[in-house]
Amino acid sequence: MSTATVDDDLWAAIGDPTRRRMLDLLLADGAGTATTLSQRMPVTRQAVAKHLAVLDRAGLVHGTAEGRERRYRVDDAQLARAVTQLAAVGSAWDARLRRIKRIAESIQARVDSE
């Protein structure tokens, strides 16, 4: 996977620990509102609403009007896309690290034989 195919907006949204915790809660509960999430997190309802807006822009959650609030659910397809990207990036880095290891071992072998 090239870096051109990595969705930076998606990863910026997932990169924040508070937003990852929100995704965890939404996945566990099936859905939630800014109010219900703020009751389970150490941040204000307003902060939760802002984080939900970021997740919504990235397509990771979708909100539907429910009374005076919006009920958010995780978009399974977008989350699966994120997992696929993470796996591809991880594989690319594994390959880089294996190459670095081979180079280091080659250098060490030359040093040892001198």
Steps between C-alpha positions, in 0.01 A plus 500: 500500500639838407463800725275652230230244579501571874212727600662766717164640619394155612825449691491847650154416637611164637830639629340669799466277810171660604347427161629141510333459841176638354518251215553221754193610697286536189606156379426344839163672540390506136428874511518804722443872531736774611324496837523124557865494390595796719359319803756224445801715411709757685410780255207738469199439281615789278841337453331168417281677242809652336675161489188341353498768228858406406410131489192582291705705248739205466202272435570283803166577663164622376247687708124499471270749668332367810307762688734781597811290447665291233553128545832385353590158365832376368522457122618140473624539142714805581638330811586193291676731253706643787594150618605404146715812472659433838584143400654618173707769670611247762608255231697770319680594822569135580668466160708815561609376841598159358715679240664717768571188705664327200717807436602520866581128508706535182696790649553310825620193310759715316616658826529157664706358210756782508 
